[in-house]
Amino acid sequence: MKGILKTRLIHWRKHWIPLLFWLLFPLIVAIGIKSVTDVIQDDTKVPVGITIEEETNAAMKLYQEIKETPFIRVFKLDEDKALYQLKKHELDSVFIIKEGYEEDIHDGERNQLITSYRSDLSFAYTPVKEMIISYIQQETGRSKAANVIQELTEHYHTNKQYSRAQIAEKSKEIQKDENLLQTSFSFSDSPVDTHKKPQLISIWGLWAVLSILSTLLLFDWVIKEKRTSVIKRFPFLRVSIKNYMLGNIFLYSCLLFIIDLLTLLVFNLMFDVSINVWALVSFRMLITIAAYLMANSFKQTFLFYTLSFAITLLIAIGSGAVLPAMGISEKWAWIENWNPIHPFLTGQITNPWLFIVILFLAITFVRKEKINA
Amino acid sequence: MLSIESLSKNYRKSNILRDISFTVNPGEIVGLTGENGAGKSTMLNILATLSRPSAGTITLHDLHYQRNTKNVRKQIGFVPQDIAIWEEFTVEENMIFFEKLSWKNKTNKQLRELCLDMKLEKWKEPVHTLSGGMKRKLNIAISLIHDPLLLLLDEPTVGIDLKSRKEIGDYLHKQARNNGKMILYTSHDMDEIISLCDRVFCIGKDPFYYKLLQDSGKNPILL
């Protein structure tokens, strides 16, 4: 193995630029595409200006609530600047959280807490306004409930005293449990979590597709080396062609897996997403062996490259890994079940394709052994 | 000693080699010549264990070819007609590459000496920049890394200049005389065969090569 590693290092040193390019290709391109789509998604959000006249807990909570609303991009500005931008139609609408907001909420006062501005081109004003009103009603309602509970406690001289914070906390708990918007609805026994944020692009799905392409293209060495006259020397070497190929599959797998671990780390840091490491190992083994088997059956690199791109495209479309294709998978479930990426994306370690490629690899080498004997 | 007894090779009902017997002694250079398609390469492939004879036995010292194929291969240095080297590698990288996969470990110094013995001095040069003669020398040097007893060369000097041809010839001569290697050599070049080989075998029905060798004073053996 040491000998094979040294011979491979000579090859890698000679072709380090394309090697590095294809090794990092899935990671860099996946980050690039994800960043571009995130920017596009951000640009399509409605810009709304918020002015906070008092930096109290209640005011900041409301600001946070508005900020977390999907499809709204919030800009925290002072009143003059916000109104200037609204006039220039750079903002859709402006909401000013007035001085004394927290006190009014505690008192259960619902009127004139927020001042809002809109222009003749505002189209998100009404939904944002309704959302703020709903939030204020919820908060004032909670406050009123706390007031009533405290009054009743005093009136009936109960032993247990509840603070406003405790009452508010309990109220939030009840709200969370009973919230219809976060309840799981299901059709035909397949539950769908409605509180999950929809994602336009799955970063691991994108990476998996790009990884298939890069691994296939990296394995063109099999065709190139098989084509040379050097192959004629192997019967007279200590390392047989079978062991040389197996050793190199192993070395490529290790090298690619190191890059996979780097990808795992980068994705975790950048997008806060993770994946089962064993599913990653299984997926890496699958695509490395499959790439070898495919390259081994070709004599022309051009045909191999063409088929590699075609296969990648087919998997990308069929898997819904890049763009959600729930319609396809609902109609033809077998497409999803037979897609090599699917077990990886769902964190499964056992991938039926892995067993198939291992079987084919074994058959290939047993056959080669018989021919050489 | 390489011993071939009653060797035959049939391919699709045609008899390519029929009842051939000869021996090659240590320190001896044997030439193999004949017209195209006469069976020179088939013979060389059989002696290199790459093809099996239809009949007959071959032994290398005490090793029976069919029973000890792996051990026989350890003792063979095969120089294919095509230049079987990595074109993008340097001479040094080519030598190291094959040494790492070879039966014998050699130091870089030993590998370099092997090349220098063949007058292959461009150690750090990429192979694709070398002349045809230099590439042919490297092709032979790689086959000698594991110190084989038997060296089989399939037209090793085809398409190269006279100087390189002479240098290769001198080197092979030294290997046979000083190191006791058995060398079996195929070529169409009569001058080369006459000057280099101790004995010459003619394969095929065409008497052209046989007569040519007889006229030159060499005593060819018709197989």
Boltz contact constraints between the chains, C-beta under 6 A:
constraints:
  - contact:
      token1: [A, 3]
      token2: [B, 100]
      max_distance: 6.0
  - contact:
      token1: [A, 3]
      token2: [B, 101]
      max_distance: 6.0
  - contact:
      token1: [A, 6]
      token2: [B, 100]
      max_distance: 6.0
  - contact:
      token1: [A, 7]
      token2: [B, 97]
      max_distance: 6.0
  - contact:
      token1: [A, 7]
      token2: [B, 100]
      max_distance: 6.0
  - contact:
      token1: [A, 10]
      token2: [B, 93]
      max_distance: 6.0
  - contact:
      token1: [A, 10]
      token2: [B, 97]
      max_distance: 6.0
  - contact:
      token1: [A, 14]
      token2: [B, 88]
      max_distance: 6.0
  - contact:
      token1: [A, 229]
      token2: [B, 82]
      max_distance: 6.0
  - contact:
      token1: [A, 229]
      token2: [B, 84]
      max_distance: 6.0
  - contact:
      token1: [A, 230]
      token2: [B, 84]
      max_distance: 6.0
  - contact:
      token1: [A, 232]
      token2: [B, 80]
      max_distance: 6.0
  - contact:
      token1: [A, 232]
      token2: [B, 84]
      max_distance: 6.0
  - contact:
      token1: [A, 233]
      token2: [B, 84]
      max_distance: 6.0
  - contact:
      token1: [A, 235]
      token2: [B, 73]
      max_distance: 6.0
  - contact:
      token1: [A, 236]
      token2: [B, 73]
      max_distance: 6.0
  - contact:
      token1: [A, 236]
      token2: [B, 76]
      max_distance: 6.0
  - contact:
      token1: [A, 236]
      token2: [B, 78]
      max_distance: 6.0
  - contact:
      token1: [A, 237]
      token2: [B, 101]
      max_distance: 6.0
  - contact:
      token1: [A, 237]
      token2: [B, 102]
      max_distance: 6.0
  - contact:
      token1: [A, 238]
      token2: [B, 101]
      max_distance: 6.0
  - contact:
      token1: [A, 238]
      token2: [B, 102]
      max_distance: 6.0
  - contact:
      token1: [A, 238]
      token2: [B, 103]
      max_distance: 6.0
  - contact:
      token1: [A, 239]
      token2: [B, 101]
      max_distance: 6.0
